[in-house]
Amino acid sequence: MSHTAQRICLAVSLVFCGAGAAHATEGGGGAYPNGAESFMTGYLPPPGFYVVSYNEYYTASSFKNSSPIFNDFSVDVAATVFRAIYVSDVQVFGANWAMHAFLPIASVDAAFGGMSGRSSGIGDIIIDPFILGWHFGEWNVVTGFDITLPTGKYDPESIANPGRNYFTFTPVFAFTYLNKEGWELSAKIMYDFNTENQDTNYQSGQELHTDFVAAKHFGPFAIGVGGYAYKQTTPDSGLGAVFGGFEGQAVALGPQLMYTSGKITAVAKFMSEFAVENRPQGDKIWINIVAAF
């Protein structure tokens, strides 16, 4: 691959973030799998150990950018992300202290502009050793600071990578409102600060993104509508940013269902993306399982 072609490829190549969601790497993507969270995302559970399996399938056949290099675009991603959560009984500022870690495994198949690529393996691990959760009656609040580590499989000449090859630091604020009638409104708000990819001299811009759901609970069931909103707030920079700022945005919306039985909770979600700029536009299916120990 020529140096020029490699730079173009790096600027638009598909990397499927630490948790396997589909984004345009270094040109409007993000380290977080948008849409992963929904029901009760701002509610920190009682002290104990929890394991979550996020299972996602994403497919897109268009990339919302006017450049002809994105002609004949397609991407398919299958990913499973394992998340371990420990909630302690230690109180800090009136909140329970917790910690978590994500281990993603993704398979990526991508093509555009006459190029194609396929890769699978471990993605970028996310950790947060200091999560705080408060309960105020019908309102619940969680704060944290996620750190995405460049541990994933990465090849600078590939257009399909499970890893992103740079650190991301993300302050997190989440809330859940759940009243006695079973009406819920939850949102998880995140802001990403990305470091430079040393292999490509590409500095990704900062990103604001929110997962959300509005739902009604009926005994062990909950049904609602949710999705996510994503906006890159500062332009990309660096020698590798051959397309300039390349700022991305997207919104996704769709039905969501939750069922709880004993210590197991299952969530099913479908999301369709719209209002997309400088990113793939497609659909996501999520099947998430939560187990309490």
N, C-alpha and C positions, 0 to 999 in steps of 0.2 A: 504494500500500500504506500503511495507517495506521501510525502510530508504534508502537502496541502490537503489531500483526501483524508489523511489521518486526522488533521485538525478539525475538518468539517465533521467527520464521523464522531470525534470526541465531543464536539459541541452539541450534538443532537442524539448521541447514542443512548440507548435505552438501558437504564439501570433500574432495578426493581428493589429499591430501598431496603432498609434493614428488615422490614417485615413483608417484603415481597409485593407491595402495591406497584402499579404501573405509573411511571412518571417519565418525563424527559429529563435525563440526567444533565446536570450542570447548565441547564437551560430552562429552568422553571419547575424542576422536580423537588422532592422533599424526602427526608430520611424517614418520615413517619407514614404508615399505611393509612391514608385518609379513609374514614368511614369504619375503622375497626371497632370503635366504641359506640355505644348507644344507651341502652337501658341502664339506669342506676350508675352511670359513670362517675357521678360526684358523691357517691355513697361509699365510704370506706367500711368494709364488713367488720364483724367482731374479730377480736384477736384470734389468730390461727394461721394455718398454712393453706394456700389456695393455688391451684394450677388451672391455667386457661389454655385452651387450644383454639387458635384462630385459623380458620381454613377458608381460603379465598381463591376464587377463579375470576380473572379479569380478561376481557377481550375488547380490542379496539381495531377499527379498520380505517381510521382517519386521524391525522395529526393537524391541529388547527394552527397552521402557519402558511403564509403565501408562497414560501420558497418552493421551487419545483423539486428540490431534493426530497421533499416529503411525499412525492407522488408514489402511488402503490404501497402505501404504508399499511402495515398490519402488526399486531402484537398479541400474544397469548401468554398469560402468566398463571401458574398454579403454585400456591404457596401455603405452607403451614408454619405458624409461629407459636412456639411454646413460651408461655409466660408464667413465671413462678412469683408468688406474692407472699410475703410474710408480714402479718399485722401483729404488732406487739401490744402489751398492756401498759407500756411506758407512756406517760403523759408529758407533752411538751406544749406550753402555751394553751393548755386546755384541750389539746388534740391528741389523738393516738398516733404514735410514730410507726411507720411501715417502710418497707423497701420492696423493690421488684427488679426483675431482669427478664429480657426477651431473647430467645434464640430462634431466628428465622431460618427456614429452609425453602428455597424457591427454585422453580424451573421456568426459564424465560425463552421464548421463541419470538424473534423480531425480524422485520424486513422493511426496507424503504430505499428509494433511490437506486435500485439495482443491487443493493447489499442485503445480506441476511446473516443471522447469527442465532445460535442456540447455546444455552448454558444452564447448568444447574449446580446447586451447592448451598453452602451456608452463607447467609447474608450478614449484615452488620448487627452486632449485638448491641442492645440498649440496656443501660443500667440506671437505677436511681436509688441511692442508699438513704434518702431522707425525704419521705413522703409524710405529710400531715393531713389528718382527717378530722373534721368537726361535725357535730350533729346539733342542730338548732331547731328541734321540733320537726316541722314539715320541710325545713331547709337543711341541706347537707352540703359541705364544702370540702374539697380536696386540693392541696397544692403539692407541687413537686418540681424537680429539676432533672429532666432526663438527659443522659449523655449517650450519644450514639458513637460507637467505636468502629474504626475502619478494619473490621475483622473479616469481612466477607470476601468471597472469591471475586477477583478483579483482574481483567486484562485490558490495558489501555487501547489495544487495537481491535477489541471486540465491540459490537453494537449491542450485545446482550450480556449483562453482568448482574449477579446477585448482590454485589457489594458496590459501594460508592467511593471508597478510597479517601475519605476525609472525615474529620470529626464534625459532629453537630451537637450544639448545646441548646436545650429547649426548656425554658420556664413553662410550667403547666398550671392552669387553674381550671377546676371542674366544679360544677354544682348540679345537684338534683333537688327538685321540688316535687314532693309526693304528698298529696293531701289524703284525708280520711275517705274520700269518695273514690280513690284509686287513680286520680289524674296525675300524670307525671310529665314534667318538663326537665330534660337533662341536656347539658352541653359540656364539652371539654375544649378549652381554648388553649392553643399552643403558639409559641413564637420561636422560630428557629434562627440560630446564629451558626453559620457554616464556616469552617476553615478552608484553606486553599487545598486543592488537589495537587500535590507536589509532582505527580507524573504528567499532568497536563497544563500546569500553571493557570488553572481555572479557579476563580473565586466565585462561588455561587452566592447570589443575593440572599437577603433575609426573607423569611416566609411567615405569614400569619395564616393559621388554619383552625377550623372548628368542626368537631363532630357534634351532632345534635339529634334529638328525638323528642316528639310529643306523643304521648301514649296514654292508654287506659288499661288499668289492671282489673282482671276478673278472676279472683281466686288464684290458681297457679299460673294463669295465662296473663299475658300483656300483649296488646296489639297497638301499633302506631305507625307514624310516618316519620322518617328521619333521613339523614344523609350527612353531607359535609359541604363546607365552603372553604376554598383555598385562594389565597392571593399573595403573590410575591411582591414585597413592599420596597425592595431596593434592587437596582440592576446588577447583573453579573459583571464581573471585571476580570482583569488579568490577561496575559498574553494569549491564552487559549480561547478567550471569548470572542471568536471570529464573527459571531452574529450580533455583537454588541450586548445590550441589556438583556434581551431575550426573556422578559418578565412574563410569567405564566399566571393563569387564573382558571378556576373551574368551580362548578357547583354540581352536586349530585343529590338526587332525591328518590325515595322509593319506600315500599312497605316493609315493616319489620314485625317479627313475632318472637315472643319469649315464653318458655315453659319451664317451671321449676318443680322438681320432685325430690324431696329429701335434700340431700347435699349436692345434687346435680342440677345445673341450669343449662338449657340449650337455647340458642338464639339463631334465627334464620333471617337473612336480609337480602334484598335486591335493591340496587342503586343504578340509576341511569344518569350519565353526566350531560350537562348542558352549560351554556355561557362559557365555553372553553376558549382559551387563547394560549398559544405556544405550548401545548401539551397534547397528548393523545385524548381522544374523546371516545368513550366506550361504556361498557356495563360491568358491574361487579356483582358477584354472588358471595355471600358470607355464610358459613355455618360455624358457630362458635360454641364451645362446650366449656363450662366452668365446674370444677370439682372442689369441694371443701373437705379438709382433713382435720 
